[in-house]
Amino acid sequence: MMRLQKYLSRAGVCSRRQAEALIREGKVQVNGRVVEQMGVQIDPEADAVSVEGRMVADSAPEIHIMLNKPAGYISSCRHGDRKVVLDLLDIPHRVYPAGRLDRESTGLLLLTNNGRLHYRLTHPSFDHEKEYAVRTENPVSDADLDRLAAGVLLDGSPTRPARVRRKGTRAFVIVLKEGRNRQIRRMVETLGNRVKSLHRLRMATLYLGDLPPGRWRHLSETEARELKRFCGL
């Protein structure tokens, strides 16, 4: 027997957290009956599961994709008539972005159908580094970089200490272990400056390397294994 949330995640439908939301919304059926409570267990070999009327088959292989997100795309599966990162992929299985980059930011984005990995990479209780190349509209001083490294006040609480190194008079690289909404852009604004470009170089053990903008590739077996080991899976 298996919990329904785990089954939906393993089948590549969504993450476990998203599965719970679908159940609460009455969109999941088991053997033709709407599931009305959490914690339901199913027999994957005997029970018929559907989401919004579509049958779910636990046959999708485990998929991990690295994408070099270009500007203008939203890190979401759907967003009205706006362009989303899934528009850039050409695969028969559903995957979900693990973490977000705002619309104008670029760089490394991981998409996967492994719900446990997705959770470990997106939940704030799990520490993993994210590295960004930042270019600003105005010059940044050494004192500015020291402030970013020490932490600045956002929404009434300080950001966690970060590693920062200068790359030019208006450019630096920053390594964070948290991911508040538009965090780097807002941190730079506390300095009286603005971000001109924001590009993610690394996420946990994954490096973007020379993957061209808008292109994607499957992780190698070694990359996937090291990433899962890093996440405790």
C-alpha positions as CSV (number, residue, x, y, z in Angstrom):
1,M,0.0,0.0,0.0
2,M,1.1,3.6,-0.6
3,R,-0.1,7.0,0.4
4,L,-2.0,8.7,-2.4
5,Q,0.2,11.8,-2.2
6,K,3.4,9.7,-2.7
7,Y,1.8,7.8,-5.6
8,L,0.9,11.1,-7.4
9,S,4.4,12.4,-6.8
10,R,6.1,9.2,-8.0
11,A,3.9,9.1,-11.1
12,G,5.2,12.6,-12.0
13,V,1.8,14.3,-11.6
14,C,3.1,16.8,-9.1
15,S,5.0,17.2,-5.8
16,R,3.5,15.8,-2.6
17,R,2.6,19.3,-1.4
18,Q,0.8,20.0,-4.7
19,A,-1.0,16.6,-4.4
20,E,-2.3,17.6,-1.0
21,A,-3.7,20.8,-2.5
22,L,-5.4,18.8,-5.3
23,I,-7.0,16.5,-2.8
24,R,-8.3,19.4,-0.7
25,E,-9.8,20.9,-3.9
26,G,-11.6,17.6,-4.6
27,K,-9.8,17.0,-7.9
28,V,-8.5,13.5,-7.1
29,Q,-10.5,10.3,-7.5
30,V,-9.7,6.7,-6.5
31,N,-11.8,4.0,-8.1
32,G,-14.3,6.7,-9.3
33,R,-14.9,8.3,-5.9
34,V,-13.6,11.7,-4.9
35,V,-11.0,11.5,-2.1
36,E,-12.2,13.7,0.8
37,Q,-9.4,13.3,3.4
38,M,-5.7,13.2,3.7
39,G,-3.8,10.0,4.5
40,V,-5.6,7.7,2.1
41,Q,-3.6,4.7,1.0
42,I,-3.9,2.9,-2.3
43,D,-2.7,-0.3,-3.9
44,P,-0.8,1.0,-7.1
45,E,-1.5,-2.3,-8.8
46,A,-5.2,-2.6,-8.1
47,D,-6.6,0.9,-7.6
48,A,-7.5,3.3,-10.4
49,V,-6.5,6.9,-9.7
50,S,-7.5,10.0,-11.7
51,V,-6.8,13.7,-11.4
52,E,-9.4,16.1,-12.9
53,G,-10.8,13.1,-14.8
54,R,-7.5,12.0,-16.3
55,M,-6.1,8.5,-15.3
56,V,-2.7,8.4,-13.7
57,A,-0.3,5.7,-14.6
58,D,2.8,5.2,-12.5
59,S,5.0,4.5,-15.5
60,A,7.0,7.7,-16.0
61,P,10.8,7.4,-15.7
62,E,12.5,9.6,-13.2
63,I,13.4,12.8,-15.0
64,H,15.8,15.6,-14.1
65,I,16.3,18.4,-16.5
66,M,18.7,21.4,-16.4
67,L,17.5,24.5,-18.3
68,N,19.2,27.8,-19.0
69,K,16.2,30.0,-18.5
70,P,16.1,33.0,-20.8
71,A,14.5,36.3,-19.7
72,G,10.8,36.7,-20.3
73,Y,9.7,33.2,-19.1
74,I,7.9,32.5,-15.9
75,S,9.1,29.6,-13.7
76,S,5.7,27.9,-13.6
77,C,3.7,25.1,-15.3
78,R,1.0,27.5,-16.4
79,H,0.4,31.2,-16.1
80,G,-2.5,32.4,-18.3
81,D,-1.3,33.5,-21.7
82,R,2.3,34.3,-20.6
83,K,5.3,32.2,-21.6
84,V,6.3,29.6,-19.1
85,V,9.5,27.5,-18.9
86,L,7.7,24.3,-19.9
87,D,7.1,25.9,-23.3
88,L,10.9,25.5,-23.9
89,L,10.8,21.7,-23.3
90,D,9.9,18.9,-25.7
91,I,9.4,15.8,-23.6
92,P,6.4,13.5,-23.2
93,H,6.3,13.5,-19.4
94,R,5.4,16.3,-16.9
95,V,8.1,17.9,-14.9
96,Y,8.0,20.8,-12.3
97,P,10.4,23.6,-11.6
98,A,12.3,23.1,-8.4
99,G,12.7,26.6,-7.2
100,R,12.0,29.8,-9.1
101,L,13.6,32.6,-11.1
102,D,11.6,35.7,-11.6
103,R,10.5,36.6,-15.1
104,E,13.5,38.8,-16.1
105,S,16.1,36.6,-14.3
106,T,18.1,34.0,-16.3
107,G,20.2,31.0,-15.7
108,L,20.1,27.5,-14.1
109,L,16.6,26.0,-13.4
110,L,16.1,22.4,-12.5
111,L,12.9,20.6,-13.5
112,T,12.0,17.2,-12.2
113,N,9.2,14.7,-11.6
114,N,10.8,13.4,-8.4
115,G,8.5,14.8,-5.7
116,R,10.9,14.1,-2.8
117,L,13.8,15.8,-4.6
118,H,11.5,18.7,-5.5
119,Y,10.6,19.1,-1.8
120,R,14.1,19.0,-0.6
121,L,15.3,21.6,-3.0
122,T,12.4,24.0,-2.4
123,H,11.5,23.8,1.3
124,P,13.3,26.5,3.3
125,S,14.2,24.1,6.1
126,F,16.8,22.4,3.8
127,D,20.0,24.4,3.4
128,H,21.5,24.4,-0.1
129,E,23.5,27.1,-1.8
130,K,22.4,29.1,-4.8
131,E,25.0,31.2,-6.7
132,Y,24.1,34.2,-8.8
133,A,26.0,36.7,-11.0
134,V,24.6,40.2,-10.5
135,R,25.0,43.3,-12.5
136,T,23.8,46.6,-11.1
137,E,22.7,49.9,-12.7
138,N,25.2,52.0,-10.5
139,P,28.6,51.1,-9.0
140,V,28.7,49.1,-5.8
141,S,31.2,50.0,-3.1
142,D,33.1,47.6,-0.9
143,A,30.9,48.8,1.9
144,D,27.9,47.8,-0.1
145,L,29.2,44.3,-0.7
146,D,30.0,44.0,3.0
147,R,26.4,44.9,3.9
148,L,25.0,42.3,1.5
149,A,27.3,39.7,3.0
150,A,26.4,40.5,6.6
151,G,22.7,40.6,5.8
152,V,20.2,43.4,5.3
153,L,16.7,44.0,6.7
154,L,13.8,42.7,4.5
155,D,10.2,42.4,5.8
156,G,11.3,43.1,9.3
157,S,14.0,40.4,9.5
158,P,17.6,40.2,8.4
159,T,18.7,38.1,5.5
160,R,21.1,35.3,6.3
161,P,24.8,35.9,5.9
162,A,26.0,35.4,2.3
163,R,29.3,35.0,0.5
164,V,30.0,37.9,-1.9
165,R,32.9,38.5,-4.3
166,R,33.4,41.5,-6.6
167,K,33.5,40.9,-10.4
168,G,33.7,44.6,-11.5
169,T,32.6,48.1,-10.5
170,R,29.0,47.2,-11.1
171,A,29.1,43.4,-10.9
172,F,29.4,40.8,-8.2
173,V,28.7,37.1,-7.4
174,I,26.6,36.2,-4.4
175,V,26.0,32.8,-2.8
176,L,22.8,32.5,-0.7
177,K,21.3,29.7,1.5
178,E,17.8,31.2,1.4
179,G,15.3,32.2,-1.3
180,R,12.9,34.9,-0.3
181,N,10.7,36.5,-3.0
182,R,12.9,38.6,-5.4
183,Q,15.5,38.6,-2.6
184,I,18.6,39.7,-4.4
185,R,16.8,42.5,-6.2
186,R,15.3,43.7,-3.0
187,M,18.6,43.5,-1.1
188,V,20.3,45.6,-3.8
189,E,17.5,48.2,-3.5
190,T,18.3,48.6,0.2
191,L,21.6,50.0,-1.0
192,G,19.9,52.7,-3.1
193,N,20.8,50.7,-6.3
194,R,19.0,48.4,-8.7
195,V,19.7,45.1,-10.4
196,K,20.3,45.3,-14.1
197,S,20.7,41.6,-14.7
198,L,20.5,38.5,-12.5
199,H,21.8,35.1,-13.6
200,R,21.9,31.9,-11.6
201,L,25.1,30.0,-12.0
202,R,24.7,27.1,-9.5
203,M,22.1,25.3,-7.5
204,A,23.4,22.9,-4.8
205,T,25.7,20.6,-6.6
206,L,24.6,21.6,-10.1
207,Y,26.6,24.1,-12.3
208,L,25.1,25.6,-15.4
209,G,28.4,25.6,-17.3
210,D,28.2,26.5,-21.0
211,L,24.6,25.5,-21.6
212,P,23.2,28.1,-24.1
213,P,20.3,30.3,-23.2
214,G,16.9,28.7,-23.8
215,R,18.5,25.2,-24.2
216,W,18.1,22.2,-21.8
217,R,19.6,18.8,-21.2
218,H,19.0,15.8,-19.0
219,L,21.2,15.5,-16.0
220,S,23.9,12.8,-16.2
221,E,23.6,9.8,-14.0
222,T,26.5,11.2,-11.9
223,E,24.9,14.6,-11.6
224,A,21.5,13.1,-10.5
225,R,23.2,10.8,-8.0
226,E,25.3,13.5,-6.4
227,L,22.4,15.9,-6.2
228,K,20.1,13.3,-4.5
229,R,22.9,12.3,-2.1
230,F,23.4,16.0,-1.2
231,C,19.7,16.2,-0.5
232,G,19.8,13.1,1.7
233,L,17.9,10.9,-0.7
